[in-house]
């Protein structure tokens, strides 16, 4: 049986991915009914949105004691936005939290590779909670 048929028969939803020149995987989604571009990143512990995109997605943020690190940047200030609606095509989640932090270093790397900038990163917190299965061979992932 094909992976797709098996997963869909068990209630998983298929989401196509676009492989970028940087090797990252991109997909479109909505936060609070506002569209954006996101990278799927198994190495990111938490899902995040850039500070600059906070108002774009109508996020309400609160103070956070978390310090962010990644992609060459360390000890970066963060904020937290709770209970957001997250929608990928026809699949949605009502209470998703995002860490807000400066994604300019990520977007600068994408621009240097002639790729468009992103609004956020979907990380391992989401992937684990939604029992995600990534099919690298077919450039897609599945969530339940």
Order of alpha helices (4+ residues) and beta strands (2+ residues): alpha-beta-beta-beta-beta-beta-beta-beta-beta-beta-beta-alpha-beta-alpha-beta-beta
